[in-house]
Amino acid sequence: MRALQTEPQFDGYWFIDVSSRRVERVQELREEFPGCVIDVHLGDCNEILCQIVVPKLPYFSKQRAFVFLDPYGLQVDWETVRELADTKTCDIFVNFSVMGVTRLLPRNQTPMPEVIEQLNKVMGSTDWITQIYREHSEIQLDLFGNPTETGLSRETIPAEWLASLYTEQLKSLFPHVSRPVLMRNSTNSALYALCLASHNQAATKITNDIFKKYERLRNSQR
Ligand SMILES: C[S@@+](CC[C@H](N)C(=O)[O-])C[C@H]1O[C@@H](n2cnc3c(N)ncnc32)[C@H](O)[C@@H]1O
């Protein structure tokens, strides 16, 4: 809604969702905003962005796009982020699900290969997993006095750390990346880390300023 209400308008808007109910709702926006060119796609954002949207935005087209990636969990593939970055025409505003990552990490053992694969698909690297489980593991004794290896539990992995891990990864694809701001629920658990990855330095400076104001406001309301 904010994008559609922005003045001056964007030349066009693409909305992508895998849920037909949500897509139906978004279709209605065409009537609410008759002056906007709105394209709605039902399907997996990874396929639609890479196969339909990215090919429409080559660098020589002089078109520029702003892509808001707003999944509930770990649905946006790192490969999609890479393809968007490679266009050099797309900036992304991404809500990265830190909660989705911590939920996948087991409490006291190294994650299973399937989990590592899933995290790799979303974050582009999982070197950090072996790193944290090794660095933070310590030998403790079980009830019978036998040594047990306890890794870093998902409760003790700071959300800030996961967020900065993702933004560091983004820096390998985009020249300018804002710092992340954590989005928390009513019980103060971190759900998402929001950040901007851009081809324009001024954009990240502005975003960092806005994030600072947001955090000041949030802290004053605690
Ligand atoms: C947090 S909501 C987005 C809310 C939306 N930005 C808004 O302001 O109304 C996440 C959405 O992602 C959709 N979704 C989940 N997996 C997806 C995928 N692979 N491709 C496209 N959409 C997906 C869900 O159906 C859901 O509508």
The ligand as a Gaussian input file, in Angstrom:
#p B3LYP/6-31G(d) Opt

LIG

0 1
 C        4.861000     -11.680000       5.642000
 S        3.722000     -12.101000       4.370000
 C        3.860000     -10.784000       3.222000
 C        3.004000      -9.667000       3.561000
 C        2.977000      -8.565000       2.528000
 N        4.286000      -7.993000       2.303000
 C        2.034000      -7.502000       3.028000
 O        2.493000      -6.435000       3.437000
 O        0.843000      -7.768000       3.037000
 C        4.548000     -13.411000       3.548000
 C        3.860000     -13.853000       2.283000
 O        4.764000     -14.694000       1.556000
 C        4.001000     -15.623000       0.841000
 N        4.930000     -16.684000       0.401000
 C        5.456000     -17.714000       1.107000
 N        6.309000     -18.418000       0.355000
 C        6.353000     -17.817000      -0.865000
 C        7.053000     -18.080000      -2.067000
 N        7.935000     -19.088000      -2.177000
 N        6.839000     -17.265000      -3.118000
 C        5.978000     -16.230000      -3.023000
 N        5.287000     -15.933000      -1.903000
 C        5.473000     -16.707000      -0.837000
 C        2.909000     -16.030000       1.799000
 O        1.795000     -16.572000       1.134000
 C        2.583000     -14.673000       2.470000
 O        1.523000     -14.030000       1.827000

